[in-house]
Amino acid sequence: MAGHHIRSTKLAWRTNPEISFTVNDIKNIKELKKVIDKKFPSNNIFYAIRIQGKFIEIKARSEDIAQPPYQPLSKWMKNHEHKFAVNTAATIVAFKCPAFIKGIGVAGYHLHFITDDKKRGGHIFEVNIKKATIEIQSLYNLNLQLPKTN
């Protein structure tokens, strides 16, 4: 599109976590979610989650930038690249959205990672944690901007 430019933005994490704890030997994402879910005071709000530590393995995907002619999302996603980070230090940034958001957004967890050396990252679909610190911040607001078009 003429006049549009891709900008690079540095990752920023500014938070005051209400909950902080350490985990060891979390074997998979299902176990991780179960551990975190027990810490939430309510299922009706959003949460920002930061997980920093040593990972035995992270399985993730990273999509290429879409180019014209644009394909349907379902077809484009088939071309994503799987990435594996093994025995690495990394940070996971995640959000947990309440069930009532379905239809406006995606309910449940959404997790991304970046290695400490900034060479690998992506959308996580599996994780094995050796040791990590988990910080959780409650988010009580949702800013929804609707389009001005028909």
N, C-alpha and C positions, 0 to 999 in steps of 0.2 A: 504494500500500500504506500502510495506516495505520501511523503511527509511524516511517516511513522518510523521511528528508530528503536532498535532494541537497546535497552540500557542494562548495564550490569549493576547489581545492588549487592552490597556486602550484607551478610547475615547478621542480624542483630538479635540479641536475647536480653531483654530488660524485664526482669521479673522479681517478685517478692514471694517466693514459694511459701505456702502455708504448711506444706508437708514435705519432709525430706527423710529418706531412709536408704540403707544400703542393702543390696541383694547379692547373693552368690549362687553360682551354678544353676542358672535358669536355662533349662534345656530347649525351650521353644517359645514361639510367640503366644501360643495358647496359655502356657504357664505364666508368662510375663503379664498378660492381660488379667489373668485371675488374681495375681498378687496385687497389681495396681488397683483393680476394681474394689478390693477390700478396703482400700484407703479412702475412697470417695465418701464424703459425708452425704451426698445427694446424687440421685441419678437424673435430676432435672436441670442440671446446669452444664456448661461447657468447662473443659479443663485443658490447660496447656501443660505439657509434660516434657521434662528434659531428663535424658538418661545419658550419663557420661561415665565411661569406664573402659574395661578390657573385654573384648568380644572374641570368642572362639571362632564364630562364623556369623556373617550377616549375608543373607540372600536378598537381593534387591533387583529392581529393574530401573532402567533409565531410557526414556523415549528421546528420539531425535526431534529436532524442531520441524514442525510440519511445513511443507512447501506446497505451493500451488502446482497442479490442481489439487485441492484439498480432498482427502478421502473421508468417508464416514469414520467416526471415532473407533467403532468396533473393528474396522479393518486396519486402521492406522496403528492401533495398540498391538496388533499381531507382530509388528516389526520392531518391538522394543528389545532392548539388549538386557540380558540377565547379567548381573554383576555379583561377584562373590568376594567378600573381604574375609580373610582368614587370619586369626591371631593378630588382631589389630586394636589400637586405641581409637575410639570414635565417640561422637556425640549423636544421639538420636533426639530429634525434636518431633513431638507428637501432639495431636489434638484428639480429645474424646468428645464427641458430640452426642447430645441426648437423643433418645428415640423419636421424640416429637419433631425433630428437624427433617425427618424423611419427607421428601417432596420438595423441600427448599434446598436441602443439601444432603449430605451422606451421613447417616447416623453411625455411631461407633468410632473406632480408632482409625487414624490416618498417621502413618509414621514415615519419616524420612531420616536419613543419616548422612553424615559426612565424616570421613576419617580425619584424625588429628593432623595428618600431613596434607590434607585438602586435595588429595589425588583421586579419591573415590567417593561416590555418594549415590543416592537414589531412593526410590520408594521401596520400603521394606515389606517383604512378604514372609520372611522367616528369620529368626535370630537365636543364637546360643550365647548366653552371657556368662563370662567367667566371674567378673565382679564389677558392680556399677553402683553409682549413686543416682537415685531417682528423686527429682524435685517436681512437685505438683502445685500449680496455681489455679484457683477457681476463677472462672470468667463468667460474670453475671450479665453481660450485655451482648447483644447481637445487633450490628448495624447492617440493615438490609436496604440496599439502594435498588429501586426498581427502574426499568428503562422508561424513557420518555417517548418511545416510539410505539406505534400500533402493532 
